[in-house]
Amino acid sequence: MIETKLPELLILERLIEEGGAQVEVSTSCAVRVGAHELPVYTVALGNPSLDVPAVGFFGGIHGLERIGTQVLLAFLQSLLARLRWDHVLHQQLQAVRLVFMPLINPGGMWCSTRCNPHGVDLMRNAPVDSLETVPFLLGGQRYSPRLPWYRGPLGAPMEAESRAVCRVVERELLPREFSLALDCHSGFGLRDRIWFPHAHTAAPIAHLADIGALEQLFSQSHPNHNYVFEPQSRQYRTHGDLWDYLYLNAVRDSERVFLPLTLEMGSWLWVKKNPRQLFSRLGMFNPKPEHRLQRVLRSHTVWLDFLARAACGYRRWLPEGLVRQAREADAMARWYAHQHQR
């Protein structure tokens, strides 16, 4: 293993070692920062057959948002610990594939920057242009890597980290009849939100009925949850969204169901409780006191575990026929009615 002072990478490497033969590990790419070469690991467990559904868990795309990586590492640690005794989990993993990329941008995390070491925001880096007006800078810009939300040079290949995510999704998720992806972020608002595409347009996605059914399933199973489900476009639109790019490619070439989701943790709440965090770059995106960090790590385990279970049983809840039409109508009324009222 490569020696590094990046705590999240050390934890991930320790979990890989502890997982042993129970996990499949690959290095999707490596990022050089000064004298250090930092690996981008992919860790998988469960049934590798393409006949079973899969869930991909992604984090650390933005180097400042360490909490996303930490949430996934805590969940992976829990799964590996349970594998020692949990017979039901062993049965579940025969029916699903779980794929983790917990630290996609180790260079950015090493440097404490949102972007990667080339100054590129990996969530503005895909070759997708918004069909509608985007917020200045925030929606993605090509002026300079010294400004935030830099997309990269026009016409250049995607960054190595972005390409690594695409390869994993295309290999592990898209060939299956059903797959989910969850990308963990922080930094927006006072509430934890579950976002789904699109980010490049306010038009609804083709699988809106499936998203509505998944949200209803979670709300019925966990009626006291505190997540806000909504399309990202309801808040703002962007160029270069990586999940829009992967989703558009998936629906263009296949009738398989691929549902990419984003967990956007509301870091403004942490700052509200501890205003001194405003004076720290990391403090704006991560819970500071240890007890608050532990609470955040605990609170999202239910959602992550739900996704694995929902993927296993997708045939029982994925809507069809008249039920599908009803789910889509409900979702349109809930998330898009405001567009028709303008």
C-alpha positions in Angstrom: 0.0 0.0 0.0 1.1 3.6 -0.7 2.1 5.6 2.3 0.1 8.7 2.7 -1.1 11.1 5.4 -4.6 11.3 3.9 -6.7 9.7 6.7 -9.6 8.6 4.5 -7.3 6.8 2.1 -5.6 5.1 5.0 -9.0 3.9 6.4 -10.0 2.7 2.9 -6.8 0.7 2.6 -7.2 -0.8 6.0 -10.8 -1.9 5.1 -9.5 -3.4 1.9 -6.9 -5.4 3.9 -9.5 -6.5 6.5 -12.0 -7.5 3.7 -9.5 -9.9 2.3 -11.0 -12.4 -0.2 -14.5 -11.1 0.5 -13.9 -7.9 -1.5 -12.7 -7.4 -5.1 -10.3 -4.4 -5.4 -9.0 -2.6 -8.4 -7.2 0.7 -8.9 -9.3 2.7 -11.4 -6.7 5.3 -11.9 -3.9 7.1 -9.9 -3.4 10.8 -9.3 -0.1 12.4 -8.8 0.2 15.3 -6.3 3.8 16.4 -6.0 5.9 13.4 -5.0 2.8 11.4 -4.1 0.8 9.1 -6.3 -2.7 8.6 -4.9 -4.8 5.6 -6.0 -8.5 5.8 -6.8 -9.8 2.4 -5.6 -12.9 0.5 -6.6 -14.1 -2.0 -4.0 -16.9 -4.5 -4.8 -18.6 -7.2 -2.9 -21.5 -9.5 -3.7 -22.5 -11.5 -6.7 -20.5 -10.5 -9.9 -23.0 -12.0 -12.3 -24.6 -9.5 -14.6 -28.0 -11.2 -14.0 -28.3 -9.6 -10.6 -28.9 -5.9 -9.8 -26.2 -3.6 -8.6 -25.8 -0.4 -6.5 -22.8 1.9 -6.9 -21.8 4.1 -4.0 -19.6 7.1 -5.0 -18.0 9.8 -2.8 -15.1 12.3 -2.6 -15.7 13.8 -6.0 -15.2 17.2 -4.4 -12.1 17.2 -2.2 -13.5 19.7 0.4 -16.5 17.4 1.0 -14.8 14.8 3.1 -18.0 13.8 4.8 -19.3 12.0 1.7 -16.2 9.7 1.7 -16.5 9.2 5.5 -20.2 8.2 5.2 -19.4 5.5 2.6 -16.4 4.3 4.6 -18.5 3.9 7.7 -21.1 1.9 5.7 -18.5 -0.3 4.1 -16.9 -0.9 7.5 -20.3 -1.9 8.8 -20.9 -4.4 6.0 -17.5 -6.0 6.4 -18.0 -6.4 10.2 -21.5 -7.9 9.6 -20.0 -10.4 7.1 -18.4 -12.2 10.0 -21.7 -13.2 11.5 -24.7 -12.0 9.5 -26.2 -14.9 7.6 -28.9 -12.8 6.1 -26.3 -10.4 4.7 -24.5 -13.3 3.0 -27.8 -14.3 1.4 -28.5 -10.7 0.3 -25.1 -10.5 -1.4 -26.0 -13.5 -3.5 -28.7 -11.4 -5.0 -27.0 -8.0 -5.5 -23.7 -6.4 -6.4 -22.4 -3.5 -4.3 -19.7 -1.3 -5.8 -17.8 1.4 -3.9 -15.7 4.3 -5.1 -15.5 6.2 -1.8 -12.6 8.5 -2.7 -12.8 9.6 -6.4 -10.7 12.8 -6.0 -7.9 12.0 -3.6 -5.8 14.8 -5.1 -8.4 17.4 -4.3 -8.8 16.0 -0.8 -5.1 16.1 -0.3 -4.9 19.7 -1.4 -8.2 20.7 0.4 -9.7 21.9 -2.8 -13.1 21.3 -4.4 -11.4 20.6 -7.8 -8.9 18.0 -8.7 -5.1 18.9 -8.9 -5.6 20.3 -12.4 -8.2 22.8 -11.2 -11.1 21.0 -12.8 -14.4 20.5 -11.0 -15.2 16.8 -11.7 -19.0 17.5 -11.5 -18.7 20.1 -14.3 -16.4 18.0 -16.5 -18.7 15.8 -18.6 -19.4 16.7 -22.2 -23.0 17.9 -21.5 -24.2 21.5 -22.0 -27.2 22.8 -20.3 -30.2 23.4 -22.5 -31.2 26.3 -20.3 -29.7 29.3 -18.5 -27.2 28.3 -15.7 -26.1 30.4 -12.7 -23.0 32.5 -13.5 -19.8 30.5 -12.6 -21.8 28.0 -10.4 -23.3 26.4 -13.5 -19.8 25.6 -14.9 -17.3 27.9 -16.6 -14.3 27.7 -18.9 -12.7 31.0 -18.1 -9.9 29.8 -15.8 -9.0 26.9 -13.4 -8.3 29.6 -10.8 -12.0 30.2 -10.6 -14.4 27.7 -9.0 -16.6 25.3 -11.0 -14.0 25.1 -13.9 -15.2 22.6 -16.6 -11.8 22.1 -18.2 -10.7 23.2 -21.7 -13.2 23.0 -24.5 -12.9 19.7 -26.5 -10.4 18.2 -24.0 -10.9 14.6 -22.8 -12.6 14.2 -19.4 -10.2 14.2 -16.4 -8.8 10.8 -15.4 -11.0 10.6 -12.3 -14.1 11.3 -14.3 -13.2 8.7 -16.9 -12.6 6.2 -14.0 -16.1 6.8 -12.7 -17.5 6.3 -16.2 -15.6 3.0 -16.7 -16.8 1.6 -13.4 -20.4 2.6 -14.1 -20.3 1.2 -17.7 -18.7 -2.0 -16.5 -20.5 -2.7 -13.2 -23.9 -1.0 -13.5 -25.2 -0.3 -17.0 -25.1 -3.9 -18.3 -27.6 -5.0 -15.7 -31.4 -5.0 -16.0 -31.6 -2.7 -12.9 -29.0 -0.6 -11.2 -28.8 2.4 -8.8 -26.0 4.9 -8.2 -25.6 7.1 -5.1 -23.1 10.0 -5.2 -22.5 11.6 -1.7 -21.9 15.3 -1.4 -22.4 18.1 1.1 -22.9 21.9 1.1 -26.4 22.8 0.0 -29.0 24.1 2.4 -30.3 23.2 5.8 -31.9 19.9 4.8 -30.5 16.6 3.5 -31.7 16.1 -0.1 -31.9 13.3 -2.5 -31.4 14.7 -6.0 -32.1 12.9 -9.3 -31.4 14.0 -12.9 -31.6 16.2 -14.7 -29.1 18.9 -13.9 -28.8 20.2 -17.5 -32.5 20.8 -18.1 -35.7 21.2 -16.2 -37.3 18.5 -18.4 -38.2 15.3 -16.4 -36.2 12.1 -16.9 -37.5 9.1 -18.7 -37.6 7.0 -15.5 -39.6 9.5 -13.5 -42.1 6.9 -12.5 -39.3 4.6 -11.1 -37.9 7.5 -9.1 -41.4 8.2 -7.7 -41.9 4.6 -6.8 -38.5 4.4 -5.1 -39.3 7.5 -3.0 -42.7 6.2 -2.0 -41.1 2.8 -1.1 -38.6 4.6 1.2 -41.2 6.9 2.7 -43.5 4.0 3.5 -40.7 1.9 4.9 -39.1 4.7 6.9 -42.0 7.3 7.5 -39.9 9.4 9.9 -37.1 10.2 7.5 -36.0 13.8 6.9 -34.8 13.7 3.3 -36.2 16.0 0.6 -36.5 14.2 -2.7 -36.4 16.4 -5.8 -34.8 16.8 -9.3 -31.6 18.8 -9.1 -32.9 21.2 -11.7 -35.5 22.5 -9.2 -32.6 24.2 -7.4 -30.2 25.1 -10.2 -29.0 23.8 -13.5 -25.4 23.1 -14.6 -23.2 22.3 -17.5 -21.1 19.1 -17.5 -23.0 17.0 -14.9 -21.4 13.6 -14.8 -24.6 11.7 -13.8 -26.6 13.4 -16.5 -24.0 12.3 -19.0 -24.0 8.7 -17.8 -27.8 8.6 -17.6 -28.3 10.0 -21.1 -25.9 7.5 -22.5 -27.7 4.7 -20.7 -31.2 5.5 -21.8 -30.1 6.2 -25.4 -28.8 2.7 -25.9 -30.7 0.5 -23.6 -34.1 -0.3 -22.0 -32.4 -1.3 -18.8 -33.2 0.8 -15.7 -30.3 3.0 -14.3 -31.3 5.4 -11.6 -28.4 7.8 -10.5 -29.1 9.7 -7.3 -27.2 12.3 -5.3 -27.2 12.6 -1.5 -26.7 16.3 -0.9 -26.1 16.7 2.9 -27.2 20.1 4.2 -24.0 21.4 5.6 -25.5 24.8 6.4 -27.2 23.2 9.4 -23.8 22.3 10.8 -22.5 25.8 10.3 -25.7 27.2 11.9 -25.0 25.1 15.0 -21.4 26.1 15.0 -20.8 29.4 13.2 -17.1 29.3 13.8 -16.9 26.7 11.1 -17.3 29.6 8.6 -13.7 30.5 9.2 -12.5 27.1 7.9 -12.7 25.9 4.3 -13.4 22.4 5.5 -15.8 23.6 8.1 -18.3 24.9 5.5 -18.8 21.3 4.2 -18.2 19.0 7.1 -19.5 18.5 10.6 -16.8 19.5 13.1 -17.5 18.3 16.6 -16.9 14.6 17.0 -20.4 13.9 18.3 -22.0 15.6 15.3 -19.8 13.7 12.9 -20.8 10.4 14.6 -24.5 11.4 14.3 -24.1 12.1 10.6 -22.3 8.8 10.0 -25.1 7.0 11.8 -28.0 8.8 10.2 -27.4 7.9 6.6 -26.8 4.2 7.2 -30.5 3.5 6.9 -30.7 5.1 3.5 -27.6 3.3 2.1 -28.9 0.0 3.4 -32.3 0.6 2.0 -30.8 1.1 -1.5 -29.1 -2.3 -1.4 -32.4 -3.9 -0.3 -34.5 -2.0 -2.8 -32.1 -3.2 -5.6 -32.5 -6.8 -4.5 -36.3 -6.6 -4.6 -36.7 -4.2 -7.6 -39.1 -6.6 -9.4 -41.5 -6.3 -6.5 -41.8 -2.5 -6.6 -40.8 -1.3 -10.1 -44.1 0.1 -11.6 -45.6 -1.3 -14.7 -48.7 -0.7 -16.8 -51.4 1.5 -15.2 -49.5 1.7 -12.0 -46.5 3.2 -13.9 -48.8 5.8 -15.4 -50.2 6.7 -12.0 -46.7 7.0 -10.5 -45.5 9.2 -13.3 -48.6 11.5 -13.0 -48.0 11.7 -9.2 -44.4 12.6 -9.8 -45.2 15.2 -12.4 -47.7 16.8 -10.0 -45.2 16.8 -7.1 -42.0 17.9 -8.8 -42.9 19.7 -12.0 -46.3 21.3 -11.5 -44.6 24.6 -10.7 -43.2 24.8 -14.3 -46.8 24.8 -15.7 -47.9 27.5 -13.3 -45.5 30.1 -14.7 
